[in-house]
């Protein structure tokens, strides 16, 4: 997926251009456009242009977002739904319609009660994975992205499952880039709200690590290029409200910042 003459890690973004959204490599303050996503064989197609003045979109358009519940022991201790880490990964899904990019607003519907941020390391799939073993699973990981698994806590408890609580439009910010080739095994995962640090974990503390998750999930469902696995959140989840700005940071990826607003009916 990486060009043979590229550095080990590249930052992939999607950018709004006059001709429509386009993938591009981000080089400091310049963008190098591609003719398609790298996992679709995309190659650079022209001269670089300045990043300034452009709008970054969600860096991929996943067909599905597979999420993992309670995958850090410290988060299990603070969770009202679990008293211990489950024996197997808890899978749930967010719809593609929940995805927004950096700078886009998290819109909270009125009347749904408490809504929390959840900082998560996301894995972007670059090769089709079906009943993958360890080596195949490792090779299927294209890169790493920051995810905010926005969650409506009252509805989560009321429903007894996660689909509605985590599936609202705008409840899956992704970005700001995909760090292609970045090893996801030991990266800092942080959340800040209005500049105050709320979550500060490391992916090495995941109960089920990135490669094992690809193995596990691909034995349940086929993972396709562009799909995202959101690996779980460390301790420190907390409420967000209209007027807040939430920043999710994954080491080596960057900060994903989104304002919070109230959705109008």
Rosetta blueprint (number, residue, H / E / L):
1 X L
2 X L
3 X L
4 X L
5 X L
6 X L
7 X L
8 X L
9 X L
10 X E
11 X E
12 X E
13 X E
14 X E
15 X E
16 X E
17 X E
18 X L
19 X L
20 X E
21 X E
22 X E
23 X E
24 X E
25 X E
26 X E
27 X E
28 X L
29 X L
30 X E
31 X E
32 X E
33 X E
34 X E
35 X L
36 X L
37 X L
38 X H
39 X H
40 X H
41 X L
42 X L
43 X L
44 X E
45 X L
46 X L
47 X L
48 X L
49 X E
50 X E
51 X L
52 X L
53 X L
54 X L
55 X E
56 X E
57 X E
58 X L
59 X L
60 X L
61 X L
62 X L
63 X L
64 X L
65 X E
66 X E
67 X E
68 X E
69 X E
70 X L
71 X L
72 X E
73 X H
74 X H
75 X H
76 X H
77 X H
78 X H
79 X L
80 X L
81 X L
82 X L
83 X L
84 X L
85 X L
86 X L
87 X L
88 X L
89 X L
90 X E
91 X E
92 X E
93 X E
94 X E
95 X L
96 X H
97 X H
98 X H
99 X E
100 X E
101 X L
102 X L
103 X L
104 X L
105 X L
106 X E
107 X E
108 X E
109 X L
110 X L
111 X L
112 X L
113 X L
114 X L
115 X E
116 X E
117 X E
118 X L
119 X E
120 X E
121 X E
122 X E
123 X E
124 X E
125 X E
126 X L
127 X L
128 X L
129 X E
130 X L
131 X L
132 X L
133 X L
134 X H
135 X H
136 X H
137 X H
138 X H
139 X H
140 X H
141 X E
142 X E
143 X E
144 X E
145 X E
146 X E
147 X E
148 X E
149 X E
150 X L
151 X E
152 X E
153 X H
154 X H
155 X H
156 X H
157 X H
158 X H
159 X H
160 X L
161 X L
162 X L
163 X H
164 X H
165 X H
166 X H
167 X L
168 X L
169 X L
170 X L
171 X L
172 X E
173 X E
174 X E
175 X E
176 X E
177 X E
178 X E
179 X E
180 X E
181 X L
182 X L
183 X L
184 X L
185 X L
186 X L
187 X L
188 X E
189 X E
190 X E
191 X E
192 X E
193 X E
194 X L
195 X L
196 X E
197 X E
198 X E
199 X E
200 X E
201 X E
202 X E
203 X H
204 X H
205 X H
206 X E
207 X L
208 X L
209 X L
210 X H
211 X H
212 X H
213 X H
214 X H
215 X H
216 X H
217 X H
218 X H
219 X L
220 X L
221 X L
222 X L
223 X E
224 X L
225 X L
226 X L
227 X L
228 X E
229 X E
230 X E
231 X E
232 X E
233 X E
234 X L
235 X L
236 X L
237 X L
238 X E
239 X E
240 X L
241 X L
242 X L
243 X L
244 X L
245 X E
246 X E
247 X E
248 X E
249 X E
250 X E
251 X L
252 X L
253 X L
254 X E
255 X E
256 X E
257 X E
258 X E
259 X E
260 X E
261 X E
262 X E
263 X L
264 X L
265 X L
